[in-house]
């Protein structure tokens, strides 16, 4: 197993294997993979080793968007409060829905397969979800899993919240237009992007097992853990983190200088990981632009400025290149979809 691979929490994986949600053949295949790594399920949990998402591709070689979605939703039905390692204690002790969502900022501690990005507005909170597995079908699996597992945890901790929805940026599986799920209409397909939508009046909903002292102690420990892993093994991730701090950093030489390498070295190392500085930056800007355009209180000009574009025309051209739509077209279609 490589340290820079996209992975998922080991306990959640082991609980899945023992849940009865998978057929016997798939469980046996997963266990052969585990054994082939000279380890065991218990050692995975003890060592807190993230399980590579590519194992799912090995077990399901024909996985596509439809089957990945259905698997993600089915797997989420097995999520437990204990499934998420160091995030489990603060989850249980959170005082409000808002505090639960704050924990997503510490997701890199337990998984590198998914990245959340946040947008607060007067209407509430939108948490964008983007997969980082390098495989579109696996991205659908981890996004569907993470988003629906979050709905399940909210139900357990704060009671059923029908106003909180998971929006998935692709079509419903053709083989099963309405996937069997306890979340029903709270999962919306064909959304303009993948995100969890939380209305403002829901954020202060109290949780059942609130323990403020335990929560803050756990948060402090999570921050220390995150700080210890502040220099990721992936060079791409290091570049992305610098861009997240300031999306206006549009020159590769500036980022290379912050990383104490030459621009040519940065280019070579990114190429070795299958990407470029431009691709990393464009991916980040696209994610942020989409969430902001779904907020009608922000003008397109304001969004362009927030993302470091000095010229609205340049932003509009870039957004059309990313999505095939102008910002105004995307906003209009997105608004129609949310009204349906």
Rosetta blueprint (number, residue, H / E / L):
1 X L
2 X L
3 X L
4 X L
5 X L
6 X L
7 X E
8 X E
9 X L
10 X H
11 X H
12 X H
13 X H
14 X H
15 X H
16 X H
17 X H
18 X L
19 X L
20 X L
21 X L
22 X L
23 X L
24 X H
25 X H
26 X H
27 X H
28 X H
29 X H
30 X H
31 X H
32 X H
33 X H
34 X H
35 X H
36 X H
37 X L
38 X L
39 X L
40 X L
41 X H
42 X H
43 X H
44 X H
45 X H
46 X H
47 X H
48 X L
49 X L
50 X L
51 X E
52 X E
53 X L
54 X H
55 X H
56 X H
57 X H
58 X H
59 X H
60 X L
61 X L
62 X L
63 X L
64 X L
65 X H
66 X H
67 X H
68 X H
69 X H
70 X H
71 X H
72 X H
73 X H
74 X H
75 X H
76 X H
77 X L
78 X L
79 X L
80 X L
81 X L
82 X L
83 X L
84 X L
85 X L
86 X L
87 X H
88 X H
89 X H
90 X H
91 X H
92 X H
93 X H
94 X L
95 X L
96 X E
97 X H
98 X H
99 X H
100 X H
101 X H
102 X H
103 X H
104 X H
105 X H
106 X H
107 X H
108 X H
109 X H
110 X L
111 X L
112 X L
113 X L
114 X E
115 X E
116 X E
117 X E
118 X E
119 X E
120 X E
121 X E
122 X L
123 X L
124 X E
125 X E
126 X E
127 X E
128 X E
129 X E
130 X E
131 X E
132 X L
133 X L
134 X L
135 X L
136 X H
137 X H
138 X H
139 X H
140 X H
141 X H
142 X H
143 X H
144 X H
145 X H
146 X H
147 X H
148 X H
149 X H
150 X H
151 X H
152 X H
153 X H
154 X H
155 X H
156 X H
157 X H
158 X H
159 X L
160 X L
161 X L
162 X L
163 X L
164 X L
165 X E
166 X E
167 X E
168 X L
169 X L
170 X L
171 X L
172 X L
173 X L
174 X L
175 X L
176 X L
177 X L
178 X L
179 X L
180 X L
181 X L
182 X L
183 X L
184 X H
185 X H
186 X H
187 X E
188 X E
189 X L
190 X L
191 X L
192 X L
193 X L
194 X L
195 X E
196 X E
197 X E
198 X E
199 X E
200 X H
201 X H
202 X H
203 X L
204 X L
205 X L
206 X E
207 X L
208 X L
209 X L
210 X L
211 X L
212 X H
213 X H
214 X H
215 X H
216 X H
217 X H
218 X H
219 X H
220 X H
221 X H
222 X H
223 X H
224 X H
225 X H
226 X H
227 X H
228 X H
229 X L
230 X L
231 X L
232 X L
233 X L
234 X L
235 X H
236 X H
237 X H
238 X H
239 X H
240 X H
241 X H
242 X H
243 X H
244 X H
245 X H
246 X L
247 X L
248 X L
249 X L
250 X L
251 X L
252 X H
253 X H
254 X H
255 X H
256 X H
257 X H
258 X H
259 X L
260 X L
261 X L
262 X L
263 X H
264 X H
265 X H
266 X H
267 X H
268 X H
269 X H
270 X H
271 X H
272 X H
273 X L
274 X L
275 X L
276 X L
277 X H
278 X H
279 X H
280 X H
281 X H
282 X H
283 X H
284 X H
285 X H
286 X H
287 X H
288 X H
289 X H
290 X H
291 X H
292 X H
293 X H
294 X L
295 X L
296 X L
297 X L
298 X L
299 X L
300 X H
301 X H
302 X H
303 X H
304 X H
305 X H
306 X H
307 X L
308 X L
309 X L
310 X L
311 X L
312 X H
313 X H
314 X H
315 X H
316 X H
317 X H
318 X H
319 X H
320 X H
321 X H
322 X H
323 X H
324 X L
325 X L
326 X L
327 X H
328 X H
329 X H
330 X H
331 X H
332 X H
333 X H
334 X H
335 X H
336 X H
337 X H
338 X H
339 X H
340 X L
